[in-house]
């Protein structure tokens, strides 16, 4: 099965920047998209951004549009989330996920940006505070 490992989280003041990375390995299954999600304490998991595997098209949630940028490594085994102009409300655990082309199986999933994301990493904490 696919393995997703996030890194790059930390503590930053409002207005600061962080760059998250997601390393993808351990799977030969195809996937339609790779995305970033976040979950704050007491809140539902929400989509942040997605990148479509076939053509690299991008989709962002309204809350991060213009501040966050998602990109993909040339080997397509790593994706990034560049976060600028961070706000306290961006504080959350950030997860990397894939939208698989095969059967979902018995797993949690989230519908975001036209894709069904069902393969998840363990998350990395981002805290924005003065």
C-alpha positions in Angstrom: 0.0 0.0 0.0 1.0 3.6 -0.5 3.0 5.3 2.3 2.8 9.0 2.8 5.2 10.9 5.2 4.7 14.6 5.9 7.4 16.8 7.3 8.2 20.5 7.7 5.8 21.6 10.3 6.6 23.8 13.2 5.8 27.0 15.1 5.7 30.4 13.3 4.5 33.9 14.0 1.6 35.4 12.0 2.7 36.5 8.6 5.5 34.0 8.5 6.1 31.1 6.1 6.6 27.3 6.2 7.1 24.7 3.6 5.7 21.2 4.0 6.8 18.1 2.2 5.2 14.8 1.5 7.2 11.8 0.5 5.3 9.1 -1.4 6.5 5.5 -1.6 5.5 1.8 -1.3 2.7 1.5 -3.8 2.4 0.6 -7.5 -1.3 1.7 -7.6 -2.3 4.6 -9.7 -3.9 7.7 -8.2 -5.9 10.6 -9.7 -4.6 13.3 -7.4 -2.5 14.2 -4.3 -3.8 16.7 -1.8 -3.2 18.5 1.4 -5.7 18.5 4.3 -5.8 19.9 7.7 -7.6 19.4 11.0 -7.8 21.7 13.9 -8.8 20.6 17.4 -12.6 20.1 17.6 -13.1 20.7 13.9 -13.7 18.5 10.8 -10.8 17.7 8.5 -10.9 20.1 5.6 -9.2 20.2 2.2 -6.4 22.7 1.5 -5.2 21.9 -2.0 -4.9 19.2 -4.6 -2.8 18.5 -7.7 -4.1 16.3 -10.4 -1.6 13.6 -11.4 -2.4 13.5 -15.2 -1.9 17.2 -16.0 -0.7 18.9 -12.8 -3.8 21.1 -12.5 -4.2 22.7 -9.1 -7.2 23.4 -6.8 -7.2 25.4 -3.6 -9.7 26.1 -0.9 -10.9 29.7 -0.6 -9.3 30.1 2.8 -5.8 29.6 1.5 -6.0 30.8 -2.1 -3.4 33.4 -2.9 -1.3 32.4 0.2 -0.5 28.7 -0.3 1.1 27.0 -3.3 1.3 23.3 -4.0 4.0 21.8 -6.3 5.3 18.4 -7.3 8.9 17.1 -7.7 10.1 16.1 -11.1 10.1 12.4 -10.0 6.5 12.9 -8.8 7.3 11.1 -5.5 7.3 14.3 -3.4 4.8 17.1 -3.2 5.2 20.4 -1.3 2.9 23.0 0.3 4.5 26.4 0.5 2.6 28.4 3.1 3.0 32.2 3.2 1.2 34.9 5.1 0.3 32.4 7.8 -2.6 33.2 10.1 -3.5 31.9 13.5 -6.5 30.1 12.0 -4.1 28.1 9.9 -3.0 26.2 13.0 -3.8 22.5 12.5 -2.3 19.1 11.8 -1.6 19.0 8.1 -2.1 15.7 6.2 -1.0 14.5 2.8 -3.4 12.2 0.9 -4.0 10.5 -2.4 -7.1 9.9 -4.4 -6.6 6.3 -5.6 -7.9 5.0 -9.0 -8.6 1.5 -7.6 -11.1 0.4 -5.0 -11.2 2.5 -1.8 -11.6 -0.4 0.6 -12.6 0.0 4.1 -11.1 3.4 4.9 -12.0 7.0 5.8 -12.3 9.3 2.8 -12.9 13.0 2.0 -14.4 14.5 -1.1 -12.4 17.5 -2.2 -11.7 19.3 -5.4 -13.5 16.7 -7.5 -11.6 13.8 -6.1 -12.1 11.2 -3.4 -9.1 11.1 -1.1 -8.6 7.9 0.8 -4.9 7.3 1.5 -3.5 9.3 4.4 -0.2 10.2 6.0 0.3 10.6 9.8 0.3 14.4 9.7 2.6 17.3 10.7 1.7 20.0 13.2 1.6 23.6 12.1 1.2 26.3 14.8 0.8 30.0 14.0 1.0 32.1 17.2 2.4 35.3 18.4 
